[in-house]
Amino acid sequence: MNEDLQVYLNAFARVKRANTKYGLAPHKPILLLTLVELIDKGIVLNNRFEVNVDLVGLFQENWRLLVRTAHQPDFTQPFYYLQSDKAAGQGFWALYPNPGFQINAHIKSVRILSEVVAYGAFDDRLAVLLSDPLNRATVRDQLLSVYFPEERLAYYRHKKLNDGFYHRVQSLVLNEPEAQYKHISIQTEEDVFVRSGLFKRYIPQLYQDTCAMTGMRMRSTFKYNFIDACHIVPFAVTHDDRVTNGIALCPNLHRAFDRGLVSVGEDYTIIVSAHIDELADHPYSLSKLNGKSILLPEVNRYYPSQENLVWHRENVFKG
């Protein structure tokens, strides 16, 4: 075996873990498994692990597959505290803040953490080692054998079947039929972060990064979003993050929709409020949209729910 890899394997087998009333905390091994999986799936290619729905979602999935104690599945703890672990006397994990921020302590909110941290990264030597799939397989199997020996085989089986929390949440958000009969427990801020993040990801994709009302389409080679994922019924009312409770709108139409100045009829045409004071002959006036059909996703089950549109017309729209 590669001597450098053995150094890291030894370190991974001895990560510092809090001694709680439920036993030694499993958080760091779960995080390490998740980081390796992100590389395996091709989600992370450049050793920059951002705090996003993929990282948090897979952490929550791996936790549910492996942890049988009453510990809380708090992703933020190992993401910060793994920095204190060392391999051959050197730290192998570091966090890098966004411009204008500092990371001086554990940030308990995953939402705030995602705003403060640009990314976490392994040291360069470890990153090179983990670029080899055989090394990743070795690391994964050692982590499972050391920390979760009884769950190891079942873990591999679930992963092969894509049967886990993150896959199920994706199915729920996409309104897939299988999500109707699989129980999905949304319990923590991190669970909500994952579901909300998937909603914000899928809605622009389903509408091809195009505003459903104006037809404006905009994409960027950077990560900026120019088309918003808009809830039809506010999340605060129903906690519904399925794509059927969403529509893709440019920012000005998003604001108009949320304030009841535009809505969508039962035939998927745009309804414009009579309470708008605007230059009617302006090329971008809202009145010009009245009666036009909205852009719809290609697949029927992704269409905005008629039930949700009725709620918007009755509770938000100012006719």
TORDO-705945 format. One record per residue (C-alpha): residue in one letter; y, x, z. Coordinates in steps of 0.2 Angstrom, whole numbers, plus 5000, padded with zeros to 4 digits. Layout:
! TORDO-705945
AYXZ
...
END
This chain:
! TORDO-705945
M500050005000
N501850054996
E502450155012
D504250075011
L503449905010
Q502449945026
V504049985035
Y504649815032
L503049725035
N503049805052
A504749745055
F504349575050
A502949565062
R504049605076
V505649505073
K506649465089
R506249285094
A506949185108
N505749145122
T505948955125
K505048825135
Y504148785119
G503548965116
L504349095105
A505549025092
P504849015074
H506549015066
K506649195059
P504849195051
I505249025043
L506849095036
L505949245029
L504649145020
T506049035013
L507049185006
V505449254998
E505149084990
L506849074983
I506549234974
D504849174968
K505549014961
G506849114951
I508249024961
V508949184968
L508949334955
N510349444962
N509949464981
R511349334985
F510749204996
E512049064996
V512048925009
N511648784997
V510448644996
D509048754989
L509048875004
V509248745017
G508148615009
L506648745007
F506948805025
Q506748625031
E505248595020
N504348755027
W504848705045
R503948535043
L502448615035
L502248755048
V503048715065
R502048615077
T503048645093
A504648545099
H505848675093
Q507348605083
P507448655065
D509148735065
F509348845050
T511048925056
Q510249025070
P509049135060
F510249155046
Y511549235058
Y510349315071
L509249405058
Q510649525056
S510049605073
D508349645067
K507949825060
A506649915050
A506550095054
G508150085064
Q509150005050
G509649825048
F508949745033
W509949575032
A511849555032
L513049415029
Y514549425018
P516049315021
N517149225008
P518849295006
G519949255021
F518549225033
Q517649325046
I515849305053
N515949365071
A514849235079
H513449105076
I514148955066
K513148805072
S513748685058
V512848715041
R514348635032
I515548755040
L514348895037
S514348865019
E516248875018
V516349035028
V514849135021
A514849195003
Y513049245004
G511749335014
A510849485007
F509349605010
D509649795010
D509549864993
R507849944996
L507049785002
A507849684988
V507049804975
L505349784984
L505449594984
S505749594965
D503949634963
P502849474964
L501349564972
N502549624986
R503149454989
A501449384990
T500949525003
V502549485013
R502149295012
D500349315017
Q500749425032
L502149315039
L500949165038
S499449265046
V500549335060
Y501549175064
F500649025057
P498749075055
E498148895058
E499348815046
R499148955032
L497948865021
A498748695022
Y500348775018
Y499748855002
R498948684997
H500548584999
K501548714990
K500348714975
L500548524975
N502448524977
D502148404991
G503448445004
F505148385012
Y506248464999
H505248394984
R505248214992
V507148214995
Q507448264977
S506248114972
L507248004984
V508948054977
L508348034959
N507647864963
E505847914958
P504447784961
E503447904972
A504947904985
Q504647724988
Y503047744997
K503247925005
H504047925022
I505648035022
S506448075038
I508248115038
Q508648175055
T509948315056
E511548375049
E510548495038
D509548355031
V511148265027
F511848425019
V510348435008
R510348255002
S512148254999
G512148424990
L510748354978
F511848194975
K513248304970
R512148414959
Y511248274950
I512648154946
P513648274935
Q511948324927
L511448144923
Y513148114915
Q513148274905
D514648334915
T515648194907
C516748064916
A515847894914
M517547804911
T518647924901
G517248014891
M518148184897
R516848324897
M517148494905
R515948634909
S516348804916
T515448974915
F515948984934
K515348874947
Y516848754948
N516548564947
F517748474936
I516748304936
D516548224953
A514948134960
C515747974966
H514847854978
I514947674973
V514647614991
P515347745002
F514047855011
A514847805028
V514347625024
T512547635019
H512047825020
D511447795002
D511347964992
R510247904978
V510947924961
T510947734958
N512347734971
G513347864961
I514447874945
A515148034937
L517048024937
C518548144934
P519648164949
N520948044944
L519747904940
H518747944956
R520347914966
A520747754957
F518947694959
D518947734978
R520547634980
G520047484970
L521147514955
V519547514943
S517847444944
V516347414934
G515747244928
E513947174927
D513847224909
Y514347404913
T516147384906
I517647444915
I518747324924
V520547384928
S521647304942
A523147204938
H524047294953
I524347454943
D526147504939
E526047624925
L526747664908
A525547554898
D525947644881
H525447814888
P523847884880
Y523047914897
S523547744905
L522147654914
S522447494905
K521847564889
L520047584898
N519947394902
G518447324894
K517647484887
S515847524891
I515547664903
L514447814899
L512647784906
P511247914910
E509847924897
V508547854909
N508647674916
R508147704933
Y509647824935
Y510947684930
P512147634944
S511347494954
Q512047314950
E511947274968
N513047424973
L514347374959
V514447204965
W514847274983
H516147374975
R516947234966
E516947114981
N517447244994
V518547374986
F519147314969
K520947244969
G520847114955
END
